[in-house]
Amino acid sequence: MEILLETERLRLRRFTLADADHLFALDNDPEVMRYLNGGVLTPRHVVEEAILPSFMQVDPARPAFGFWAAELKVTGEFVGWFSLRPLPENLHHAALGYRLVRAFWGRGLATEGVRALIHKGFTELGLARVVATTYEHNLASRRVMEKVGMVLVRRFRLTVEDLQAADTFHTDEVEVWDGDDVEYAIDSYVN
């Protein structure tokens, strides 16, 4: 098992085929998916044929980037996932993402994982900036970003075409949100 990092309570490891059931359950909780695609559930074949294979891909040139399964160190229980992906327009900037099983919301685990990934990005990966986006009404996600020192840098509205090009896997059911998306960022203090 390839481990990216460990925190006080979490272990972030590479995804394996054995994670298909975890991802299916996560993406089939309407509350988890509420601010991602309006609560639309993800079919099992999409998880197995598209999402999990993409999460398992590793760039040999930058193996610390990608998607990481998060589990509790003590029990090994699947908590969700975190991602850190370089932005194509600037390889010293990366996009951070996360999704947690609802049973683990409100315990500070998202903040713990995000803080650890940002620290790794700045101290080990040479990143100058880490960004994260969320829907403006997703206050819990915004609080996570603010707790780790990220600041609001812009508001934007995705078009139907933007949403269809995103990793929603629900292009036939996508509608434009009634609000904006927001982007937060944190810059490295190391020059």
Number of C-alpha atoms within 10 A of each C-alpha: 7 10 14 16 16 17 15 12 15 24 21 26 19 20 24 15 10 9 15 19 13 17 22 20 15 23 23 17 16 17 15 21 18 14 17 17 21 15 15 21 18 22 13 17 11 14 21 17 11 13 19 20 15 14 17 15 14 14 9 8 7 11 10 22 22 22 24 25 27 29 19 18 15 10 9 11 12 20 24 22 24 21 21 23 18 17 13 9 8 11 13 16 24 24 17 24 19 19 20 19 18 14 8 13 14 10 9 11 21 26 19 17 24 21 18 18 25 24 15 16 23 19 13 10 14 15 22 19 19 24 23 21 20 20 21 18 14 14 11 13 20 21 13 18 26 16 14 16 14 20 17 17 11 12 15 13 14 15 13 14 12 10 18 17 11 12 11 16 19 17 15 7 11 17 16 14 17 10 13 16 17 19 20 20 21 20 16 16 8 9 6
